[in-house]
Amino acid sequence: MPGLFARFAVAASRVLYNIFFNWSVTGRENVPQCGALVVVANHVNFADPALLLCAFPRWVTYMAKEELFRYPFLGALLRSGGILSVARTGTVQEKRDAMRRAEELLSQGHVLGVFPEGKRDRTGVLLPGKPGAAILAAHSGASLIAVAVSGTEQIRGLNWLWLRPTVTVTIGKPFRLSQTGGRISRSRATGLTDEIMRQIAALLPKEQRGPYAD
């Protein structure tokens, strides 16, 4: 469960977003009230993780690169939120350990948040997905739910502070991958990743769907 520091940070973020954004959420009713869930979302801006926490009716635990934990204030905040550290350039064993921790979280019925693109695209256009989320969901058998964030690409410089950009968070319906359990080949992982990315793309405006525009 998240600590007080993390909960306070989310509450403060909600106040700030209400001041500086014209933001709205649709699809909250699609979120199951309990049970393991993998949330997959596009990633445009540094504000997205907190925005998703403000919008989602359940606490979302993220996986984040270990470099972020090296900053004293940010590291303390991430640890308070139960964020899972991932070594992007680590050994195979370190990556397996990160996946194991994520699977343990899901086995306890929690919500895990993943940005399958693996990095931000500040233009707001969806990037090709990476297979981590698909492999995790397939191994755990957990349901997934796609979330699309649109509008945070406008957060650049300082002008946006008084322009109040319109930001939307769209939560889709739960779904399962076409394969769960068993050995997953590289080509199959690519196909499962495409299934996930198309769920996200379907919630975005057409001009932001990138390679999943069809």
C-alpha positions as CSV (number, residue, x, y, z in Angstrom):
1,M,0.0,0.0,0.0
2,P,1.2,3.5,-0.7
3,G,2.6,5.7,2.1
4,L,1.3,9.0,3.3
5,F,4.0,10.9,1.3
6,A,2.8,9.4,-1.9
7,R,-0.9,9.9,-1.1
8,F,-0.2,13.5,-0.2
9,A,1.7,14.0,-3.5
10,V,-1.2,12.7,-5.5
11,A,-3.7,14.9,-3.7
12,A,-1.5,17.9,-4.3
13,S,-1.1,17.0,-7.9
14,R,-4.9,16.8,-8.3
15,V,-5.3,20.4,-6.9
16,L,-2.6,21.7,-9.3
17,Y,-4.1,19.9,-12.3
18,N,-7.5,21.4,-11.5
19,I,-5.9,24.8,-11.5
20,F,-3.7,24.5,-14.6
21,F,-5.5,22.0,-16.8
22,N,-9.0,21.7,-18.2
23,W,-9.0,18.0,-17.8
24,S,-11.6,15.3,-17.8
25,V,-11.8,11.5,-17.3
26,T,-14.1,9.0,-19.0
27,G,-14.4,5.3,-18.4
28,R,-13.9,5.1,-14.6
29,E,-16.8,2.7,-14.5
30,N,-14.8,0.2,-16.6
31,V,-12.3,-0.4,-13.8
32,P,-13.0,-3.6,-11.7
33,Q,-13.2,-2.8,-8.0
34,C,-10.8,-5.6,-7.1
35,G,-8.5,-8.2,-8.6
36,A,-5.2,-8.0,-10.4
37,L,-5.0,-5.6,-13.3
38,V,-2.3,-4.4,-15.7
39,V,-2.9,-0.8,-16.8
40,V,-1.2,0.0,-20.1
41,A,-1.1,3.7,-21.2
42,N,0.7,5.9,-23.7
43,H,3.3,8.2,-22.3
44,V,3.7,11.8,-23.5
45,N,4.8,14.0,-20.6
46,F,6.4,13.7,-17.2
47,A,2.9,14.7,-15.8
48,D,1.3,11.5,-17.1
49,P,2.0,9.1,-14.2
50,A,0.5,11.4,-11.5
51,L,-2.4,12.3,-13.9
52,L,-3.2,8.7,-14.2
53,L,-3.1,8.2,-10.4
54,C,-5.5,11.2,-10.1
55,A,-7.9,9.8,-12.7
56,F,-7.9,6.1,-11.8
57,P,-10.2,4.8,-9.1
58,R,-7.6,2.4,-7.7
59,W,-4.0,2.9,-6.7
60,V,-1.6,2.1,-9.6
61,T,1.9,0.9,-8.8
62,Y,4.3,1.7,-11.6
63,M,7.6,0.2,-12.8
64,A,10.2,2.9,-13.1
65,K,13.9,3.1,-14.2
66,E,16.3,2.8,-11.3
67,E,18.0,6.1,-12.2
68,L,15.0,8.0,-10.8
69,F,15.6,6.5,-7.4
70,R,19.0,8.3,-7.1
71,Y,17.4,11.7,-6.6
72,P,16.8,12.1,-2.8
73,F,13.3,13.7,-2.9
74,L,12.0,11.8,-6.0
75,G,13.5,8.6,-4.7
76,A,11.7,8.9,-1.4
77,L,8.4,9.7,-3.2
78,L,8.8,6.7,-5.5
79,R,9.5,4.4,-2.6
80,S,6.5,5.8,-0.7
81,G,4.4,4.9,-3.7
82,G,5.7,1.4,-3.8
83,I,7.2,2.0,-7.3
84,L,9.2,-1.0,-8.6
85,S,12.7,-0.2,-9.7
86,V,13.8,-1.6,-13.1
87,A,17.4,-1.6,-14.3
88,R,17.0,-0.8,-18.0
89,T,20.6,-1.7,-18.8
90,G,20.9,-4.4,-16.0
91,T,21.8,-8.0,-16.3
92,V,19.3,-10.6,-17.4
93,Q,18.9,-11.7,-13.8
94,E,18.1,-8.2,-12.7
95,K,15.4,-7.9,-15.3
96,R,14.0,-11.3,-14.3
97,D,13.9,-10.2,-10.7
98,A,12.0,-7.1,-11.7
99,M,9.4,-9.2,-13.6
100,R,9.2,-11.5,-10.6
101,R,8.4,-8.6,-8.3
102,A,5.8,-7.4,-10.7
103,E,4.2,-10.8,-10.9
104,E,4.1,-11.0,-7.1
105,L,2.3,-7.7,-7.0
106,L,-0.3,-9.0,-9.4
107,S,-0.7,-12.2,-7.5
108,Q,-1.7,-10.1,-4.5
109,G,-4.5,-8.6,-6.5
110,H,-3.0,-5.1,-7.1
111,V,-2.9,-2.8,-10.1
112,L,0.4,-2.5,-12.0
113,G,0.9,0.4,-14.4
114,V,3.1,0.1,-17.5
115,F,3.9,2.5,-20.3
116,P,4.6,0.0,-23.1
117,E,6.3,2.5,-25.4
118,G,9.2,2.5,-22.9
119,K,9.8,6.3,-23.2
120,R,8.0,9.5,-23.7
121,D,7.1,10.9,-27.1
122,R,6.5,14.7,-26.6
123,T,4.6,15.0,-29.9
124,G,1.7,12.9,-28.5
125,V,2.0,10.3,-31.3
126,L,2.0,6.7,-30.2
127,L,5.4,4.9,-30.5
128,P,5.9,1.1,-31.2
129,G,5.4,-0.9,-28.1
130,K,7.9,-3.0,-26.2
131,P,7.1,-6.6,-25.2
132,G,7.5,-6.3,-21.4
133,A,3.9,-5.6,-20.6
134,A,2.6,-8.3,-22.9
135,I,5.0,-10.9,-21.4
136,L,4.0,-10.0,-17.9
137,A,0.3,-10.1,-18.6
138,A,0.6,-13.4,-20.4
139,H,2.6,-15.0,-17.7
140,S,0.4,-13.8,-14.8
141,G,-2.9,-14.3,-16.6
142,A,-4.0,-10.9,-15.3
143,S,-6.6,-8.7,-17.2
144,L,-5.4,-5.6,-18.8
145,I,-7.0,-2.2,-19.2
146,A,-5.9,0.4,-21.8
147,V,-5.7,4.1,-20.9
148,A,-5.1,6.9,-23.4
149,V,-3.9,10.3,-22.3
150,S,-4.3,13.2,-24.8
151,G,-3.4,16.8,-24.4
152,T,-0.3,16.7,-22.2
153,E,1.9,17.2,-25.3
154,Q,0.8,20.9,-24.9
155,I,2.8,21.1,-21.7
156,R,6.0,22.9,-23.0
157,G,7.8,25.9,-21.8
158,L,5.7,28.2,-19.5
159,N,2.9,29.4,-21.7
160,W,0.7,26.4,-20.8
161,L,0.5,27.6,-17.2
162,W,-2.1,30.3,-18.2
163,L,-3.5,28.7,-21.3
164,R,-5.1,25.8,-19.3
165,P,-4.6,23.1,-22.0
166,T,-7.4,20.6,-22.5
167,V,-6.4,17.2,-21.3
168,T,-8.4,14.0,-21.6
169,V,-7.9,10.6,-19.9
170,T,-9.9,7.8,-21.5
171,I,-10.1,4.4,-19.7
172,G,-11.1,1.5,-21.8
173,K,-12.7,-1.8,-20.9
174,P,-10.8,-4.8,-19.4
175,F,-9.4,-7.3,-21.9
176,R,-7.3,-10.4,-22.0
177,L,-4.6,-11.4,-24.4
178,S,-5.2,-14.1,-26.9
179,Q,-2.5,-16.2,-25.2
180,T,-1.8,-16.6,-21.5
181,G,0.7,-19.1,-19.9
182,G,3.1,-21.3,-21.6
183,R,6.2,-20.4,-23.5
184,I,6.1,-17.2,-25.5
185,S,8.3,-16.9,-28.5
186,R,9.8,-13.6,-29.7
187,S,7.4,-13.4,-32.6
188,R,4.4,-14.2,-30.4
189,A,5.4,-11.6,-27.9
190,T,5.5,-9.0,-30.8
191,G,1.9,-10.1,-31.7
192,L,0.7,-9.8,-28.2
193,T,2.3,-6.4,-27.9
194,D,0.5,-5.2,-31.0
195,E,-2.8,-6.4,-29.3
196,I,-2.1,-4.1,-26.4
197,M,-1.0,-1.1,-28.5
198,R,-4.1,-1.3,-30.7
199,Q,-6.2,-1.2,-27.5
200,I,-4.5,2.0,-26.5
201,A,-4.6,3.4,-30.1
202,A,-8.3,2.9,-30.3
203,L,-8.8,5.3,-27.5
204,L,-6.7,8.1,-29.0
205,P,-7.5,10.6,-31.8
206,K,-6.6,9.2,-35.2
207,E,-3.7,11.6,-35.7
208,Q,-2.1,10.2,-32.5
209,R,-2.2,6.5,-33.2
210,G,1.1,6.4,-35.0
211,P,2.0,2.9,-36.4
212,Y,-1.4,1.6,-35.1
213,A,-3.5,4.0,-37.1
214,D,-5.2,1.2,-39.1
